[in-house]
Amino acid sequence: VIERQGRLYWTKLVEAGKKQRKNWLQQWVVLLANNLLFYKDQKQAVMTKSTPHGRPDSSCDLRGAVVDWARDKSSKKNVLELKTVRGLSLLLQHEDITTIQKWLTAIKVTIQRAIQNTTSINTLNLESIKLQNRNSRDRDEDDEDDHKKKKDKKKKSKAPSRHGSDAKNSDKVRSKLRKFINRRPTMESLQERGIIKETVFGCPLEKLCEKEQTHIPNFIKLCVAEVERRGLEVDGIYRVSGNLSHVQKLRYMIDRDEPVNLSEPEWEDIHLVTGALKMFLRELPEPVIPFAFFDKFVTACKMQDQPQRLKSTKALVQALPAVNRETLTYLMQHFRRVVERSSQNRMQIQNIAIVFGPTLLLKPPEDSQSRPDSGGSSMAIYMAFQNQIIDYMLSGFESIFLK
């Protein structure tokens, strides 16, 4: 099923670990299953029996990939950066902000669905599978007994030809496959019965905390503890990116509930830990500061009267849902510790705000898409407010969060 298609500009940044010279191409791009396909023009994307995927010039496997707004990667506006587990990094661009936002959403949904499908297969309850297989086998044996009886009757009257036997065997296989597929339970029913576990990455904050019986996700606490143990004085902490394939490996281990020890040599590069934490926050369906609070925080940020600004911001923080408030407070307290070592790590408040502003605080997607004429200028304004709000929270941490 084609999820989305249309004209986009794109260029490679990195391929096989090597930086590429930017060569922007305008091509017809198709989001199909787990792949992004690039065609010279729309005619080449026509799918036939002989060419089921058309004639693409290039393709990109989205399983395990990461996509987000590109920052400082191009002078063009409305640019996305897509990174794959195979070391490919490319930029996607469209002049219309609404169009590129729809591409961003569609690609993110595709990536998340691929992760859930992979995790589902690996987290199936084996006993349930055995039970289903046993029931399926019993039904198939009954079907086979009936089939044998009919076959014996036919043998008495007429011996089947070799060709006819092969055709019947083929029909039998198809019939069994069809029955197996039709009997498969839905994803929703498996989740309700606890056979499939939900992933950590991409799980709503409140739902994850309820499952873990905590007010702050365990993965956030795991990463923060490791950064504070050995990363506070590392140059560019949180600004520098870790190796994407290693970050993805950590993500898969967490999603599959495998034991993880971040002190092991495999995770020696602290930027892998910070990269995974940023990815976790980025992939929350709703950010730590919920969508409904975006405009309220912006209004408070615009206030010229400083006492009123502080009072309004503090009231908004207190009004957040419990898990959101506790998680935000925990993260801000951690970022303050990072900033306290800015003479070593060169991460001042402004730097932290730039990195985490667009992650912790987002404008509702439907609100952004309802204004197609707003263009990139409004997006720049939103980003400025995101940074200013996080900057203000960090600067006045004690007054806003602790008093």
N, C-alpha and C positions, 0 to 999 in steps of 0.2 A: 504494500500500500504506500503510495506517495504521500508523505506527510506535508511537504511543502516544495514549491519549485518557483523559479523566477530568475531574473538577471541580477547578478552580483559582480562587483569587482573583487578580485582576490589575488594574493601573491604569497609565495612561500617565504618564511623567515629562516627556518632551520630544517634541514633534512639530513637524516643519518648522522646527527650530531654536528653537522657543519653549517655555518651561517651561509645564507644564500643572498645574492644580490636581488633587491626588490624589482620585480617585473610584473606590474599590475596588468591583469587581463580582465576583460569584461566577458563573462561566459554565462551560459544557461546552467544553473545549479539546481540539482534535485536531491531532496532529502528522502531517501528510500530505505526502509527497514533500519539497519544499523550503519548505513553508509551515506556519505555525501559524495555525489557524483557530479563531475564537471564536464560540460559539453561545449563544443565550439559554437553551436547555435541550437535553437529549439528543435530543428529538424533532426539533428543527430540524437536527440533524446527520445525519439519515437521508438516504442518497444514492439517487437514482433516475435514470432515463434523462434526464428533463427537468431535474433538478437534480443533476448528478454530484457536486457538493461540498456538497449540502444547502443550507441557507439561513443562511450565517454573518453575524453582525453586523459582524465585523471580521476582518482577516487581516494576517499579517506575513510578508514574504519573508525567509527565513533565509540566502539566499546572501550570503556576505561578512559575516554578522553575528557578534557576539561575545556570549557568555553566561558569567556567573560569579556567585558569591555577591555579593549586594548588601551593601555596608558603609556604615553611617551614612546609609542612604537611607530607612529606615523603622523604626518602633518594633516592628513585627511580627517574629516569629522565622521562620526558614526561608524567606528571601526571595531570589529570583534577580533579577539585572538583565540584560536583553537589549537590546543596542544594534544597530541595523541601519545599513547604509551610506547609507540615505536619511534619516538624522537622527532616526529614531524610537527612543526609549528607553522601556522599560516594565518594570514589576516583576511577577514571578510568585510566588505564595505558597501554601503548603499547611501545615496544622498538623502533619502527620506528616513527620518528617525523612527517613524511608526513601522515601516517595513523592516528595518534592521532589528527592531525590538521583537517583532514577531518571529524573525529567524532565530534570534537568541533564545526565546522561549521554546520554540519547536525543537531546537538542537538539545537544549537542556533536558527537555522531557524525554527525548529519544535516548540520551545518555543514561538518565536515571532508570528508564524502563529496562535497558540492557543490563544494568547492574542488578536490578531486582530479579530479573529472569535468571541471571547467573547465580545469585545468592539463593534463590528459591530451589534450584536444582541441588545445591550443595547442602541445604539445611532441611531437606525433607526428612521427616521422621521415618526411620527404616521399618519400624514395626507396622506403621500404617501402610507402607508400600507393600510389605509382605502380605498383609491382610488383603489388600486390594488385588495383588497378584494371585493370591490363593482363590479368592472369589472369582476372579477373571478366569483362572485356569479351570475351576470347577465348571463354570458356564461353558467354556470352550470345549471341555471334555464331553459335556452333554450334547453340545452341538455336533461334536465329531462323531459321537455314537449314532445320532440320528442320521448323520451324513453317511456313515458306514452301512447302516441298514438299507438306506436308499440305494447306495452304490452296489450292494450285494444283489439287490433285486434286479438292477439294471444289468449286472454281469450275467445273470442267468438268461436274460433275453437277448443281450447283444454285447459282445466284447468291444470296449471302446478303443478307438485308434490312439496311437501315440500322441498325435497332435491334439486330439480331444482331451486326453488326460492332462496334458500340460496346461491347456486352457482352463480346465476345471481347478487345477492346483493354483493357478494364478488368481482365479476368482475367489478361491477359498482364502488365500492370503489377504486379498483386498477386503473381503468380508470381515476377517478377524481384525484387521487394522481399523476398519470403519467402526466396528463394535468397541474396540479399545478406546478410540478417540472420543466416541460419543459418551462413553462411560466415565471419562476423565472428570474429576471434580473441578469446579471453578477456583480461580485464585482466591476469591473472597471467602469461599467456604473453607478452604485450607487454612487461611489466616484465622478465621473464626474458631476453628478446631485446634489451633495451635500447632499445626503440622508444619506450616511455613512461618519462620520468624521474620519480623520486619527488620530492615537494615537500620544501622545507626545513622549513617550519612543519608541526608534527605528525609529523615523522620521529623515530624513536627516537634518542636521543643517541649511542649506540654505533654504530648504523648510519650516521648522518650523518657522524660523525668518520671512520669507515672509508672512506666514499665520498670525503671531502675530504682524507683522509690527514693528519689532524691529531688532537690530543688535546683541542682546544677548537674548537667550531664557528666557522667564519669569520664568520658573522653576529654572534655575540656579540662577537668581537674588533673588528668593524667599528663596532658601536654604542658600545662602551666607548671606543674610540679617539676617536670624535667627541665624546662627552660630556666626556672628559678634556681635549680640545682647547679646547672653548668652553662647557661647561655646568656645571663644578664650582661656580661661584659663582652660578648661577641660583637664585632663590628657589623653594623647593618642588620641586627637581629630583627626579624619580621619584614624587613625591606628586601632582603636577598632571598631569592627563590631556591628551593632545593630541587634535586633531580626528580623530575615528574614520575618516572617509572617506579622509583623507590617510594615516593609519596603514595602512588596508587597501590603499591603492594601493602603498605601499612593500612591503607583504607580498606582493602579487601580482607585483611586479617581481622580488623575491628568489626567489619560487617558480618563476618562469619563466626564471630565470637571466639576466635583463636587467642590463646594467651600471648600477650605482648609485653616484652621487657625492653623499655626504651634505653636502658643502660647498656644493652648488648652492643658489640662492635658494629653490627649491621646498621644501627641508627646513630652511629658516632657523629655524623654531620647533623648538628642541631637544627639546621635549616630544613631538614626533612620533617622534623617535629613541628616547627612553626608553619611549614607549608601545609601539613595535614590539618592543623588547627584552622588555618585560614580557609582551607577547602571545606571543612565541616561547617563553619559559619556561613560561608558563601552559598552552600547548598541547602540551607534550611528553607523549607517552603515559605515560611514567613520569618523575617529577620528577628533578632533578639528584641529590638524595639519594634513592636507590631506596626503594620501599615497604617492602622487607624490613628496612630500617634504622630505620624510624620508632620502633618500640617500644624498640629498643636505645638510641637517642639520648634518648628520654624517660626511660628507666631511669637513664642517666648524669646527666641533668639533675636528677633527684630526689635525687641523692646529697648528703648534708650535709657529708661530708668533702671539703674543697676539693681537696687534692692528688689524691685518688682520682677525683674528678669530672673534673679536668683530664686525668689519665692515661687514663681510660676514653674521654673524648671524643676525645682525640688518637688513641687506638688505633682507634676507629671510623672516623675520617677516613682513616687509613692503610689500613683494610680495604676502603674503597670501590673499585669498579672504576676502573681507571686514568683513563678519560676523565671519569668522574664526579668523581674526586678533583681532577684538573687543572682542570676547569671550575669546580668549587666554589672552589678556591683562587684562581683568576683573578678570579672575581666578588667574593669577600671582600676581596681586595686592592684592587680597584676601589672597593668600598663604603667601605673605610677612607679612601681618598683623598677621597671625597665627604664623609665625616664630619669630616675634618680642616678642611674649609671650612664647617663648620656655622654659624660666626658670620655668614657671608654667605648661605648657602643654607637655613639653619634646618632642616637634616636631621641630627638627632642619631642615635646608634646605635639608640635606641628607635624612631624614625620609620622607619629602614631596615628594622628587624626586623618592624615591623607591615606594611609594604608587601610584603616578600619572604618572610616566614615561611610564609604559606599557599601560596606558589608553589614554594619550594625544597624543602619538606618536607611530605609529605602522608601521611595514614593510608591504608592499602590500602582501595579502594572496597568490596570484598567484605566486609572486616572491619567497616566502618561499617554496611553494610546488613544484617549478620547480627544486629544488635541493635536491633530496631525500637522497643524500649521505652526506649532511651537518651535519645531526645528531643533538644531543642536544648541542654540543659545539658552533655551529653557533648561536643557539637560545640564549645561555648564553651571547654571544658577543653582539647580538642585544639588549638584556635587559640592558647590561652595558652601551651601547651608549644611550639608552632611558633615563636612570637615569642621566648620565653625562650631556646630553643636557638640561634636565629640571633643574638640579642643576645649570648649567651655567647661564640659563635664570633668575633664582631666585637670584643668587649671583650678577648678573649685571643688575638687573631689570631696574634701572633708566637709565642706558646708552643704553640699548637695546630697551626699550619700550617708554620712556618718552622724550628722547632728539632727 
